[in-house]
Amino acid sequence: MQLFNTRWAMLFSVNTLVVALLLLFSTTASEATAKRRRVRGSRIAIEQNSELAHTKAEIDPVFKTHYCNKIDQDYFTSCTAIGTAQGSYFATNTIVPIDPNNLLTGIRIWWDDNSITAIRVFTREGYYTRGKRIGNNLQKFVIGRGEKVKELLLWGGYYGGNPTKAERVQGIKITMERGAVYEVLTSHLTGDPYSVDVGSGLMMGVFGTEGNDIGSVGFAFLRRAENSVLTDVYYPQVLTELITSKPSRIDTIKYDNTAGTQDQTYMLTLEESVTESAAWSVTTSLELGFSASFSVKAGFLFAKASSTTSFSLSVGVSTTFERENEKTFTKVFQFPITVGAGESVVATATIYEGKISTPYTGTVVNTLSSGQTFNYTTSGVYSGVTTSASVVQTETV
């Protein structure tokens, strides 16, 4: 009887221990599940509350990190990076005022099988490298003058493909408007990509986090411009530059006052169909296809005679034109000819067509889709054809 009681007591103790362990495991699992739901729920809430939430891709919100307090959304389309927030924050060229020299001209990305390890971005003024470890593989992205990005996709994943490790950006694919495609894809892409709003297609900077490798990355695209105006145009050489012209029409008329006793004044009138053109060249990628409308508020250049073979330049009244402008119209030229009493005069009127090429400087005023404006200085070459120059010569016969 004593042996039976002892065995029963041992069995009861074992059962009690099993029940306790089950309760402990259940509580721990419930807390872990609740924690995951809280974390995931907070990330979803952030994404739902973000004004820049994109619906083009179904990337898991766990891979998104938002830097909306650091990226000026009045000027740039997206403040979202893909990857982890762990590590040191970095940003290149995501400040205003915006400088055309900060446009990205190239990117180099290093990666290995586990993650993207380093990124280097190039601008006209130099380059910046982020990430402390150079991977085994290298991809070079080249952005030519005037080129724009058509699509940019980012993939998330886990370091080494292990879900217990931190999130990472694991894939980048850039498609240019002219058809070139650049991509970096590790072996650990998770789910669908995130489609970045490329706005104007002009890439101004890169932001994200870095440690030994790249934790997260996002791209700062300038918003599309509704219109751009080149204004405050100045021609520094206009007062000293001479243009060489060629005759486009020569008319000779004889006026006879040999029987007269007083001087007589005659009007030599010519009507000519002329075509004049003007174009202001652009020197930065910001002007090349950046704006839906690009106009110029400036004065046409026209020639005035300084001799019978060359002409100086004058600036007309400031008016708004298209950046490349051509007009055809009928122009009337009038020359008063005075003939003395008892004289006969031959008058030769010449209309000249001159080609103009002279440097200019100015300010470009851009109005973005957000309503914000930003200005930058620019320079280029004014090229035009003018028929404004005309001279008349008289000879007594």
C-alpha positions in Angstrom: 0.0 0.0 0.0 2.8 2.4 0.8 4.5 1.6 -2.6 1.2 2.3 -4.4 0.9 5.7 -2.7 4.5 6.6 -3.6 3.9 5.8 -7.3 0.7 7.7 -7.3 2.4 10.8 -5.8 5.2 10.6 -8.4 2.7 10.4 -11.2 0.7 13.4 -9.9 3.9 15.4 -9.6 4.9 14.6 -13.3 1.4 15.5 -14.5 1.5 18.8 -12.6 4.9 19.6 -14.1 3.6 18.9 -17.7 0.6 21.1 -17.2 2.8 23.9 -15.8 5.1 23.7 -18.8 2.2 23.7 -21.2 0.7 26.8 -19.6 4.1 28.6 -19.7 4.6 27.7 -23.3 1.1 28.9 -24.2 1.6 32.2 -22.4 5.0 32.8 -24.0 3.7 32.0 -27.5 0.7 34.3 -27.0 2.9 37.1 -25.9 5.2 36.6 -28.9 2.3 36.5 -31.3 0.8 39.7 -29.8 4.2 41.4 -30.0 4.6 40.4 -33.7 1.1 41.7 -34.4 1.9 45.0 -32.6 5.1 45.5 -34.5 3.5 44.6 -37.8 0.4 46.6 -37.0 2.4 49.7 -36.2 4.3 49.4 -39.5 1.0 49.0 -41.4 -0.4 52.0 -39.6 2.7 54.0 -40.6 2.3 53.0 -44.2 -1.5 53.7 -44.2 -0.9 57.2 -42.7 1.9 58.1 -45.1 0.9 60.5 -47.8 3.5 58.8 -50.1 2.1 55.3 -49.8 2.3 53.5 -53.1 -0.1 51.0 -54.4 1.8 49.8 -57.4 3.5 47.0 -55.6 2.6 44.6 -52.8 5.8 44.6 -50.9 5.5 43.5 -47.3 5.4 46.7 -45.1 8.0 45.1 -42.9 10.6 46.1 -45.4 9.6 49.7 -45.6 11.3 52.5 -43.7 10.1 56.1 -43.9 12.3 59.2 -43.6 9.6 61.8 -44.3 11.0 64.1 -41.6 14.3 64.2 -43.4 13.3 64.2 -47.1 11.5 67.4 -48.3 8.4 66.1 -49.9 7.6 69.5 -51.5 10.5 68.9 -53.8 11.0 65.1 -53.9 8.5 62.4 -54.7 9.3 59.7 -52.0 10.6 59.5 -48.5 10.4 55.7 -48.4 13.5 53.4 -48.3 13.5 49.6 -48.5 15.3 47.7 -45.8 16.0 48.1 -42.1 16.2 51.3 -40.0 19.1 49.9 -38.1 22.5 51.5 -38.8 23.6 55.0 -39.5 21.3 57.2 -41.6 22.9 58.7 -44.7 21.6 61.0 -47.5 23.3 62.5 -50.5 22.0 65.6 -52.4 18.6 65.5 -50.8 18.6 69.2 -49.7 17.3 72.4 -51.3 18.0 74.8 -53.0 18.4 72.2 -55.7 21.6 72.5 -57.8 21.7 71.0 -61.3 25.3 69.9 -60.5 23.8 67.5 -57.9 22.0 65.4 -60.6 23.2 61.8 -60.4 25.3 60.9 -63.4 26.1 57.4 -62.4 25.8 54.7 -59.7 28.0 51.8 -58.7 26.6 49.0 -56.5 28.6 46.2 -54.9 26.9 43.1 -53.5 27.4 39.5 -52.5 25.1 36.6 -52.0 23.9 37.8 -48.6 23.2 41.5 -49.2 24.0 44.7 -51.0 27.3 45.8 -49.4 28.1 49.3 -50.8 26.8 52.0 -53.1 28.6 54.9 -54.7 26.8 57.8 -56.5 28.3 60.2 -58.9 27.4 63.8 -59.7 29.1 66.5 -61.7 30.9 67.6 -58.5 32.3 64.3 -57.3 31.1 61.0 -55.8 29.9 59.6 -52.4 30.3 56.1 -51.1 28.1 54.5 -48.5 28.6 51.0 -46.9 31.9 49.8 -45.4 32.3 46.5 -47.2 33.0 46.0 -50.9 31.2 42.9 -52.2 32.4 40.4 -54.8 30.1 41.7 -57.5 29.9 45.2 -59.1 27.2 46.8 -61.3 27.7 50.1 -62.9 24.7 52.4 -63.8 25.4 55.2 -66.3 23.0 58.2 -66.6 23.7 60.2 -69.7 23.1 63.9 -70.2 19.3 64.5 -70.6 18.4 60.9 -69.7 15.6 60.2 -67.3 14.5 57.2 -65.3 11.4 55.5 -66.5 11.0 52.9 -63.6 12.8 52.0 -60.4 12.0 48.9 -58.4 13.3 47.9 -55.0 13.1 44.5 -53.4 13.3 43.6 -49.7 14.5 40.5 -48.0 16.5 39.2 -45.0 20.3 39.1 -44.6 21.4 35.8 -46.0 17.8 34.8 -46.5 17.4 34.1 -42.8 14.1 35.5 -41.4 15.7 35.8 -37.9 18.2 38.3 -39.4 17.5 42.0 -40.0 15.7 43.2 -43.1 17.8 44.4 -46.0 17.4 45.9 -49.4 18.1 42.9 -51.7 17.3 44.1 -55.2 17.5 47.3 -57.3 16.3 47.6 -60.9 16.5 50.8 -62.9 14.9 51.2 -66.4 15.8 54.3 -68.4 13.5 56.0 -70.8 15.9 55.2 -73.7 15.7 51.5 -72.9 18.7 50.7 -70.9 18.1 48.4 -67.9 20.4 48.0 -64.9 19.7 45.6 -62.0 21.3 44.2 -58.9 19.5 41.1 -57.5 20.8 39.0 -54.6 19.6 35.4 -54.0 17.3 36.5 -51.2 14.4 38.6 -52.7 11.2 38.3 -50.7 7.9 39.0 -52.3 7.0 41.7 -54.8 9.1 44.8 -55.5 8.3 48.3 -54.4 7.8 50.8 -57.3 9.4 54.2 -56.6 7.5 57.2 -57.8 10.1 58.6 -60.3 8.3 62.0 -60.8 10.3 64.0 -63.3 12.7 61.0 -63.9 15.6 63.1 -62.6 17.4 61.4 -59.7 18.8 63.9 -57.2 20.1 61.7 -54.4 20.1 58.5 -52.4 19.2 58.0 -48.7 19.0 55.1 -46.3 21.0 53.4 -43.6 24.4 51.8 -43.6 26.6 49.6 -41.3 29.0 47.1 -42.6 26.7 46.8 -45.6 23.6 48.7 -46.9 20.7 48.3 -44.5 18.1 50.3 -46.5 18.1 52.5 -49.5 15.7 55.0 -51.2 16.0 57.3 -54.1 15.1 61.0 -54.2 13.5 62.0 -57.5 12.7 65.6 -58.2 9.0 66.2 -58.7 7.7 66.9 -62.2 7.7 70.6 -63.2 4.5 72.0 -64.5 6.4 74.8 -66.2 9.8 76.4 -66.4 10.7 79.9 -67.5 14.1 81.3 -68.5 14.2 84.9 -67.3 16.6 87.7 -66.4 18.5 86.9 -69.6 21.7 88.8 -70.1 24.0 88.8 -73.1 27.4 89.8 -71.8 29.0 90.3 -75.3 26.1 91.9 -77.1 27.7 95.4 -77.0 31.1 94.4 -78.4 30.2 91.6 -80.7 29.9 92.1 -84.5 28.1 89.6 -86.8 29.0 89.0 -90.4 26.0 89.1 -92.7 25.2 88.2 -96.3 22.8 90.1 -98.5 19.4 88.6 -98.9 18.1 91.2 -101.3 19.5 94.1 -103.3 17.4 96.7 -105.1 18.7 99.6 -107.2 16.5 102.5 -108.2 17.4 105.8 -110.1 15.9 109.1 -109.1 16.1 112.0 -111.5 15.9 115.6 -110.4 17.9 117.2 -113.2 15.0 119.4 -114.2 14.2 120.5 -110.7 15.1 123.8 -109.1 14.7 122.5 -105.5 15.8 119.4 -103.6 13.4 116.5 -103.8 13.0 113.7 -101.2 11.8 110.3 -102.4 10.9 107.2 -100.3 12.4 103.9 -101.4 10.1 101.2 -100.1 10.7 97.4 -100.1 8.5 94.6 -98.9 10.2 91.4 -98.0 9.0 88.0 -96.6 11.6 87.3 -93.9 12.1 84.4 -91.5 13.7 85.1 -88.2 14.6 82.5 -85.6 16.0 82.4 -82.1 17.0 79.6 -79.8 18.5 79.6 -76.3 20.6 76.5 -75.8 20.5 74.6 -72.4 23.4 73.1 -70.7 22.0 71.0 -67.8 19.8 67.9 -67.7 17.3 69.8 -65.6 16.2 71.7 -68.7 16.2 68.7 -71.0 12.7 67.3 -70.8 12.3 68.2 -67.1 9.3 70.5 -67.6 6.0 70.1 -69.5 6.5 73.7 -70.7 9.7 75.6 -71.1 9.5 79.2 -72.2 11.9 82.2 -72.4 11.2 85.7 -71.3 13.9 87.7 -73.1 14.5 90.1 -75.9 15.2 89.0 -79.4 18.6 90.1 -80.7 18.6 92.1 -83.9 21.3 93.7 -86.0 21.9 97.3 -86.7 24.4 98.6 -89.3 27.8 99.7 -88.2 29.3 99.6 -91.7 28.4 98.1 -95.0 29.9 94.7 -94.2 29.3 94.2 -90.5 26.6 94.9 -87.9 26.4 95.3 -84.2 23.7 93.6 -82.0 20.9 95.2 -80.0 18.4 93.7 -77.6 14.7 94.0 -78.3 12.0 94.5 -75.7 11.6 91.5 -73.3 8.8 89.2 -74.5 7.9 85.6 -73.8 8.8 83.0 -76.4 9.2 79.3 -76.8 12.8 78.2 -76.1 13.2 77.5 -79.9 11.3 80.1 -81.9 10.9 80.8 -85.6 8.6 83.3 -87.3 7.9 84.3 -90.9 6.3 87.6 -91.7 6.3 90.4 -94.3 8.6 93.2 -93.3 8.6 96.7 -94.8 11.8 98.6 -95.3 11.7 102.3 -96.1 14.6 104.5 -97.0 14.3 108.3 -97.6 16.4 109.4 -100.6 17.2 113.1 -101.0 18.2 114.3 -104.5 19.6 117.8 -105.0 18.3 120.2 -107.6 19.7 119.4 -111.0 21.1 116.0 -109.9 20.4 112.4 -110.7 21.0 109.7 -108.0 21.2 105.9 -108.1 20.1 104.4 -104.7 21.1 100.9 -103.8 19.2 99.3 -100.9 20.5 96.1 -99.4 18.8 93.8 -96.9 21.1 91.6 -94.9 20.5 88.3 -93.3 22.8 87.7 -90.3 23.5 84.6 -88.2 23.9 85.4 -84.5 25.7 83.3 -81.9 26.4 84.8 -78.6 26.6 83.6 -75.0 23.9 84.3 -72.4 23.2 83.9 -68.7 19.9 83.7 -67.0 17.7 82.3 -64.2 15.4 79.4 -64.6 12.2 79.6 -62.5 10.5 76.2 -62.1 7.0 75.5 -60.7 6.7 71.9 -59.4 3.6 69.7 -59.3 3.5 70.4 -55.5 3.1 74.2 -56.2 6.6 74.9 -54.9 9.1 76.8 -57.0 12.8 76.8 -57.1 15.3 78.8 -59.2 18.8 78.2 -60.4 21.1 80.1 -62.7 22.1 78.8 -66.1 24.0 79.8 -69.1 24.1 78.8 -72.8 24.3 80.2 -76.3 21.8 82.3 -78.1 21.6 81.4 -81.8 19.4 83.2 -84.2 18.9 84.5 -87.7 17.9 88.1 -88.2 17.0 90.1 -91.3 16.6 93.4 -89.5 19.8 94.9 -90.8 19.5 97.1 -93.9 21.6 99.9 -95.5 21.2 102.2 -98.5 23.9 103.8 -100.5 23.5 106.7 -103.0 25.6 107.7 -105.9 25.2 110.9 -108.0 25.3 110.1 -111.7 
